[in-house]
Amino acid sequence: SVGRYVGVVLCSSTRYKIFLSDDLDDMFRNVADGRGSGQDHCEFLGVENDATAMSTDGDNRGPSANGYHRNDRGQEPQHGAIGHPGSHNWYHQWYECGIAIP
C-alpha cells in the first residue's frame, strides 16, 4: 500500500495528470519513474493494470523539479529530484488508466 494522497488535474474524464502529497495541506507534486515510463502510476488511482496511454512529450522528460519518484509498482515513492536535466526520474504530462473520473 502506497500511503500518499493523490490528486489529479483532468484533461478529460479519461485523461489526467497525477500528483502526490504527504498531507492534504501540503503541495501536490509530480510523480516520476526511475525505471520505465510510469505505466504503473495508475496504481495511485486504485487501478491494477498499467496505463493504456501516456503523453509522448519528446522523450518523456519533464523539466527539473522536486517531486516523488519510484522504480516499480508497489514501491514507496521517495522525495527528490525529478525531470531533466538533473535526474533520471522522468514524468509524463498525462496518463489514461482505463477509468473515467467524473
TIMI-875967 format. One record per residue (C-alpha): residue in three letters; x, y, z. Coordinates in nm, 4 decimals. Layout:
BEGIN
<r ALA, <X, Y, Z>>;
...
END
This chain:
BEGIN
<r SER, <0.0000, 0.0000, 0.0000>>;
<r VAL, <0.1399, 0.3354, -0.1074>>;
<r GLY, <0.0480, 0.5783, 0.1708>>;
<r ARG, <0.0160, 0.9111, -0.0077>>;
<r TYR, <-0.2652, 1.1469, -0.1043>>;
<r VAL, <-0.3409, 1.1512, -0.4764>>;
<r GLY, <-0.4598, 1.4479, -0.6777>>;
<r VAL, <-0.5400, 1.4742, -1.0452>>;
<r VAL, <-0.5870, 1.7522, -1.2941>>;
<r LEU, <-0.8397, 1.6460, -1.5549>>;
<r CYS, <-0.7551, 1.6898, -1.9223>>;
<r SER, <-1.0760, 1.4956, -1.9925>>;
<r SER, <-1.2710, 1.2421, -1.7876>>;
<r THR, <-1.0328, 0.9657, -1.9049>>;
<r ARG, <-0.7046, 1.1620, -1.9332>>;
<r TYR, <-0.5406, 1.3170, -1.6276>>;
<r LYS, <-0.2192, 1.4412, -1.4700>>;
<r ILE, <-0.1364, 1.2533, -1.1458>>;
<r PHE, <0.0119, 1.4270, -0.8395>>;
<r LEU, <0.1047, 1.3034, -0.4902>>;
<r SER, <0.1266, 1.4711, -0.1499>>;
<r ASP, <0.2196, 1.3579, 0.2015>>;
<r ASP, <-0.0663, 1.5601, 0.3505>>;
<r LEU, <-0.3840, 1.7246, 0.2229>>;
<r ASP, <-0.2445, 2.0644, 0.3285>>;
<r ASP, <0.0943, 2.0108, 0.1556>>;
<r MET, <0.1820, 2.0844, -0.2062>>;
<r PHE, <0.0874, 1.8120, -0.4536>>;
<r ARG, <0.3875, 1.7239, -0.6699>>;
<r ASN, <0.4610, 1.5323, -0.9892>>;
<r VAL, <0.5432, 1.1643, -0.9627>>;
<r ALA, <0.8227, 1.0280, -1.1816>>;
<r ASP, <0.9641, 0.6889, -1.2733>>;
<r GLY, <1.3279, 0.5847, -1.2348>>;
<r ARG, <1.2854, 0.2722, -1.4480>>;
<r GLY, <1.0351, 0.2590, -1.7304>>;
<r SER, <0.7865, 0.5258, -1.8289>>;
<r GLY, <0.5487, 0.5402, -1.5338>>;
<r GLN, <0.2932, 0.2991, -1.6768>>;
<r ASP, <0.2421, 0.1659, -1.3237>>;
<r HIS, <0.1436, 0.5072, -1.1830>>;
<r CYS, <-0.2209, 0.4106, -1.2408>>;
<r GLU, <-0.1774, 0.2152, -0.9162>>;
<r PHE, <-0.2130, 0.5503, -0.7347>>;
<r LEU, <-0.5704, 0.5673, -0.8685>>;
<r GLY, <-0.6518, 0.2147, -0.7498>>;
<r VAL, <-0.6126, 0.0607, -1.0959>>;
<r GLU, <-0.4398, -0.2778, -1.1159>>;
<r ASN, <-0.3353, -0.2508, -1.4810>>;
<r ASP, <-0.0737, -0.0247, -1.6373>>;
<r ALA, <-0.1643, 0.2938, -1.8230>>;
<r THR, <-0.3419, 0.2402, -2.1536>>;
<r ALA, <-0.1882, 0.5622, -2.2942>>;
<r MET, <0.0569, 0.8350, -2.1878>>;
<r SER, <0.1742, 1.1665, -2.3296>>;
<r THR, <0.4505, 1.1359, -2.5851>>;
<r ASP, <0.6205, 1.4636, -2.4979>>;
<r GLY, <0.9636, 1.4238, -2.6511>>;
<r ASP, <1.1456, 1.1528, -2.4584>>;
<r ASN, <0.9121, 1.1835, -2.1564>>;
<r ARG, <1.1466, 1.4104, -1.9651>>;
<r GLY, <0.9555, 1.6893, -1.7940>>;
<r PRO, <1.1508, 1.9898, -1.6652>>;
<r SER, <1.3580, 1.9618, -1.3468>>;
<r ALA, <1.1558, 1.9832, -1.0279>>;
<r ASN, <1.1269, 1.8463, -0.6756>>;
<r GLY, <0.8729, 1.5655, -0.6604>>;
<r TYR, <0.8194, 1.1966, -0.5963>>;
<r HIS, <0.9825, 0.9058, -0.7767>>;
<r ARG, <0.9940, 0.5276, -0.7651>>;
<r ASN, <1.1041, 0.2414, -0.9880>>;
<r ASP, <0.8368, -0.0290, -0.9546>>;
<r ARG, <0.4701, -0.0897, -0.8779>>;
<r GLY, <0.4101, -0.1214, -0.5034>>;
<r GLN, <0.7303, 0.0618, -0.4146>>;
<r GLU, <0.7014, 0.3546, -0.1736>>;
<r PRO, <0.7542, 0.6878, -0.3587>>;
<r GLN, <1.0513, 0.8923, -0.2390>>;
<r HIS, <1.1030, 1.2709, -0.2381>>;
<r GLY, <1.3758, 1.4006, -0.4643>>;
<r ALA, <1.4853, 1.5490, -0.7929>>;
<r ILE, <1.2764, 1.4574, -1.0963>>;
<r GLY, <1.2780, 1.5686, -1.4574>>;
<r HIS, <1.5574, 1.6589, -1.6943>>;
<r PRO, <1.8245, 1.7772, -1.6622>>;
<r GLY, <1.9212, 1.6793, -1.3105>>;
<r SER, <1.7840, 1.3278, -1.2725>>;
<r HIS, <1.6882, 1.0068, -1.4486>>;
<r ASN, <1.3420, 1.0142, -1.2868>>;
<r TRP, <1.1133, 1.1166, -1.5705>>;
<r TYR, <0.7442, 1.2021, -1.5739>>;
<r HIS, <0.4629, 1.2456, -1.8248>>;
<r GLN, <0.2198, 1.5300, -1.8858>>;
<r TRP, <-0.0834, 1.2962, -1.8699>>;
<r TYR, <-0.1977, 0.9333, -1.8353>>;
<r GLU, <-0.5002, 0.7269, -1.9340>>;
<r CYS, <-0.5601, 0.4467, -1.6851>>;
<r GLY, <-0.8787, 0.2945, -1.8253>>;
<r ILE, <-1.1105, 0.4642, -1.5763>>;
<r ALA, <-1.3168, 0.7797, -1.6013>>;
<r ILE, <-1.3000, 1.0399, -1.3255>>;
<r PRO, <-1.6213, 1.2443, -1.3135>>;
END
